[in-house]
Amino acid sequence: MSILYRSDAPRAAAWASYFAEHAPDLDFRVWPDAGKLDEVEYLIAWQAPAEFLATLPRLKVLFSSGAGVDHVDFSAVPAHIPVVRMVEPGIINGMVEYVSLAVLALHRDFFDYVAAKAARVWNPLEVPPASARSIGVMGMGSLGRAVLERLGTYGFRLRGWNRSLRQMDGVESFAGPDQLQPFLEGCDVLICLLPLTPATRGILNRKLFSALPAGAALINVGRGPHLVDADLVEALDSGRLSRAILDVTDPEPLPDEHPFWTHPRVFLTPHVASMTQPETAAPILLENVRRHRRGEPLLNLIDRSRGY
């Protein structure tokens, strides 16, 4: 039985080392040294091309090496093959760190002070308590819940919106299209952690921005196609939104002429908010392989009808 890793090359050695130590009975291969592809039964991948998947006749499970599965071409994956997303402590901790940093930077006016320093202006700003700000998270999956839990420790007022209702202590919860506007109306900072599906593509648009309080800020750590770029620029230029922190864009990287590069109220990072950590991800994936071999249900199996 063979497992093929076709994902982030710099982390491949760590994955291979873990399997060599903890599962020496398994044939763990790293792309492009894949050997005979007709022997591969488990694939760990990010953006595996359809033509490549067609060369794996014995494939039994496709494991996404990241938390999202929007990179998977489901039309190229036979319906009987389970697709599993990655949920592991390294991804969760990284996202919590990044979002906490972004929210606190907005809350404590760090971007204003960066501009003030460049202009050699000494101008202390009023510091409101965290309890004066309401933070809203779109997407209350494992990442969204972890983010809300951490932000609660600072004293922010918390709101969460999800496709279906999910309750959390200390969080005012909303669900479904009918409750989206009431949710947005109370968000001083909006965080997008939604999965990318046909229903959520382009959801961060002019209509949504108009429902937020004037001067609200946006943090997008979901996917680039969630955002309608022109609508964000318009909202920032008009003052409807005060700032945007974007870790994801469409495309990635952005072309040189894209307005986000030079917009003074857009802060960009190159899709680094959260990354799979082999030290914590490999044990979870190995357990899933063993569960599959024992005929037990897989952990973090995605629902193809939902796309996540």
C-alpha positions in Angstrom: 0.0 0.0 0.0 1.4 3.4 -1.0 0.8 7.0 0.2 1.8 9.8 -2.1 2.5 13.3 -0.8 2.1 16.0 -3.5 1.9 19.3 -1.7 4.2 21.9 -0.1 7.7 20.8 -1.1 9.6 22.5 1.8 7.5 20.4 4.3 7.8 17.1 2.5 10.9 16.0 4.4 9.1 16.4 7.7 6.1 14.4 6.5 8.4 11.6 5.2 10.4 11.6 8.5 7.2 11.2 10.6 5.9 8.3 8.5 9.3 6.6 8.5 9.4 6.7 12.2 5.8 6.0 13.1 4.5 3.9 10.2 7.5 2.1 8.6 5.1 -0.5 7.3 3.6 2.1 4.9 5.1 3.0 1.6 5.3 6.8 1.9 6.3 8.6 -1.3 7.0 12.2 -2.1 6.3 13.7 -5.5 7.9 13.7 -8.0 9.5 10.4 -6.9 6.2 8.7 -7.0 7.2 5.3 -8.4 4.4 3.3 -10.0 1.3 5.5 -9.9 -1.0 2.4 -10.2 0.2 1.4 -6.7 -0.9 4.6 -5.0 -4.0 4.2 -2.7 -3.8 7.4 -0.6 -3.0 10.9 -1.9 -2.1 13.9 0.2 -2.4 16.9 -2.2 -2.9 20.5 -2.9 -4.3 21.4 -6.3 -3.8 17.9 -7.9 -4.6 18.3 -11.6 -7.4 16.3 -13.1 -5.1 14.6 -15.5 -2.9 13.5 -12.7 -5.8 12.1 -10.7 -6.7 10.1 -13.8 -3.4 8.2 -13.4 -4.3 6.8 -10.0 -6.5 3.8 -10.7 -6.3 2.4 -7.2 -6.8 5.7 -5.3 -9.0 5.1 -2.2 -8.9 8.4 -0.4 -7.9 12.0 -1.4 -6.6 14.0 1.6 -6.4 17.8 1.2 -3.2 19.1 2.8 -5.1 22.2 3.8 -8.3 23.2 5.6 -10.1 24.1 2.4 -11.1 21.8 -0.5 -12.0 24.5 -3.1 -8.8 23.5 -4.9 -10.2 20.1 -5.6 -11.8 19.4 -9.0 -14.6 17.1 -7.8 -15.5 16.2 -11.4 -12.2 14.5 -11.6 -12.6 12.6 -8.3 -14.9 9.5 -8.7 -17.9 9.7 -6.4 -16.8 6.6 -4.4 -13.5 8.2 -3.4 -13.8 10.1 -0.1 -12.3 13.6 0.1 -10.9 14.6 3.5 -9.9 18.1 4.6 -7.2 18.9 7.0 -8.2 20.0 10.5 -5.2 20.0 12.9 -3.9 22.1 15.7 -1.2 23.9 13.7 -3.7 25.3 11.2 -6.1 26.4 14.0 -3.3 28.0 16.1 -1.9 29.9 13.1 -5.3 31.3 12.2 -6.0 32.3 15.8 -2.7 34.1 15.9 -3.1 35.9 12.6 -6.7 37.1 13.3 -5.9 38.1 16.8 -3.0 40.2 15.4 -5.2 41.8 12.8 -8.1 42.6 15.2 -5.8 44.1 17.8 -3.9 46.1 15.2 -7.2 47.6 14.1 -8.5 48.1 17.6 -5.3 49.8 18.8 -4.9 52.0 15.6 -1.5 50.5 14.7 -2.0 51.5 11.0 -2.7 55.1 11.9 0.4 55.2 14.0 2.5 53.8 11.1 1.3 56.6 9.0 1.8 59.1 11.8 5.4 58.0 12.2 6.1 58.3 8.5 4.8 61.9 8.7 6.6 62.6 12.0 3.4 63.3 13.7 3.0 62.7 17.5 -0.8 62.3 17.9 -2.0 60.0 20.7 -5.5 58.5 19.8 -8.2 57.7 22.3 -8.1 54.0 23.3 -11.6 52.6 23.7 -12.1 49.4 25.7 -12.4 46.2 23.8 -15.9 45.9 25.1 -16.8 48.9 23.0 -16.1 47.0 19.8 -18.2 44.2 18.2 -16.3 41.6 16.2 -18.2 39.4 13.7 -17.0 36.1 12.3 -18.6 34.7 9.1 -18.1 30.9 9.3 -18.3 29.1 12.6 -16.4 25.9 11.7 -13.4 24.8 13.7 -11.4 27.8 12.7 -14.2 30.3 13.3 -15.0 28.9 16.7 -11.4 29.0 17.8 -11.0 32.6 16.6 -14.1 33.6 18.5 -13.0 31.9 21.7 -9.6 33.7 21.6 -11.1 37.1 20.8 -13.4 36.7 23.7 -10.5 36.7 26.1 -9.8 40.3 25.2 -13.3 41.4 26.1 -14.7 42.1 22.6 -18.4 41.7 22.0 -18.7 38.7 19.7 -21.1 37.8 16.9 -21.1 34.8 14.6 -22.9 33.9 11.4 -23.1 30.5 9.8 -25.0 28.5 7.2 -26.8 26.7 10.0 -27.1 27.9 13.6 -24.2 27.1 15.9 -24.4 28.3 19.5 -21.4 29.4 21.5 -21.2 30.8 25.0 -20.6 34.5 24.8 -21.4 34.8 21.1 -24.5 36.2 19.6 -25.2 33.7 16.8 -27.0 34.2 13.5 -27.7 31.7 10.7 -28.9 31.6 7.1 -29.5 34.4 4.5 -32.4 35.9 6.5 -30.2 36.7 9.4 -27.2 37.9 7.5 -28.2 41.6 7.5 -29.0 41.7 11.3 -25.6 40.1 11.9 -23.7 42.6 9.8 -25.4 45.6 11.3 -23.6 45.0 14.6 -20.1 44.2 13.3 -17.4 46.9 13.8 -14.9 44.4 12.4 -16.0 41.7 10.0 -13.9 38.5 9.6 -14.5 36.1 6.7 -13.7 32.5 7.5 -16.2 30.9 5.2 -15.5 28.0 2.9 -15.5 28.9 -0.8 -18.6 27.5 -2.4 -20.9 28.7 -5.2 -23.1 30.2 -2.5 -20.3 32.2 -0.9 -18.3 33.3 -4.0 -18.5 37.1 -4.2 -20.3 37.4 -0.9 -18.1 40.2 0.3 -19.6 42.8 -2.1 -21.2 46.2 -2.2 -24.5 45.0 -0.7 -22.8 43.4 2.2 -20.6 46.4 2.9 -23.6 48.7 2.9 -25.1 46.7 5.7 -22.1 47.2 8.0 -21.8 50.2 10.3 -20.1 53.1 8.7 -16.4 52.9 9.2 -16.3 49.1 9.8 -13.2 47.1 8.9 -12.8 43.9 7.0 -10.5 41.0 7.5 -10.5 38.3 4.8 -8.8 35.1 5.7 -11.2 32.9 3.8 -10.5 32.8 0.0 -9.8 35.5 -2.5 -12.9 34.8 -4.6 -15.1 35.6 -1.6 -14.3 39.3 -2.3 -15.5 41.6 -5.1 -12.3 43.7 -5.4 -13.9 46.7 -7.1 -16.6 46.9 -4.4 -14.1 46.9 -1.7 -12.1 49.7 -3.3 -15.3 51.7 -3.7 -16.3 51.1 0.0 -12.9 52.2 1.2 -12.8 55.3 -1.0 -16.2 56.4 0.1 -15.5 55.9 3.8 -18.1 53.1 4.1 -15.2 50.9 5.3 -12.2 52.2 7.2 -9.6 49.5 6.4 -9.2 46.0 5.0 -6.7 43.3 6.0 -6.4 40.7 3.2 -4.5 37.5 3.5 -6.1 36.0 0.4 -6.7 37.5 -3.1 -7.9 36.4 -6.5 -5.6 35.7 -8.3 -2.6 34.9 -6.1 -0.3 36.7 -6.4 -2.0 39.9 -7.6 -0.9 41.5 -10.9 1.4 44.4 -10.5 -1.3 46.9 -11.6 -3.9 45.8 -9.1 -5.1 48.7 -6.9 -4.7 46.7 -3.6 -0.9 47.1 -3.9 -1.1 50.9 -3.6 -4.3 51.5 -1.7 -3.5 53.2 1.6 -6.2 51.4 3.5 -5.5 47.9 2.3 -3.0 45.7 4.2 -1.9 42.6 2.3 -0.2 39.4 3.3 0.6 36.5 0.9 -1.8 33.8 2.1 0.2 33.1 5.2 -2.4 33.4 8.0 -2.4 29.7 8.6 -0.3 26.8 7.3 -0.4 23.0 7.9 2.3 22.0 10.3 3.6 18.5 9.6 4.4 17.8 13.3 0.7 18.1 14.2 -0.9 17.2 10.9 0.9 14.0 10.1 -0.4 12.1 13.2 -3.9 13.0 12.4 -3.6 11.9 8.8 -1.9 8.7 9.7 -4.8 8.0 12.2 -7.2 8.6 9.3 -5.4 6.1 7.0 -5.5 3.5 9.8 -9.2 4.2 10.4 -9.8 3.6 6.7 -7.9 0.4 6.7 -9.9 -0.8 9.7 -13.2 0.1 8.0 -14.0 2.9 10.4 -15.5 6.3 9.6 -13.0 8.9 8.4 -12.4 12.1 10.4 -13.1 15.5 8.7 -14.8 13.9 5.7 -16.3 16.6 3.4 -19.8 16.6 2.2 -19.6 17.0 -1.6 -23.1 18.5 -1.8 -22.0 21.4 0.4 -18.5 21.7 -0.9 -16.9 21.5 2.6 
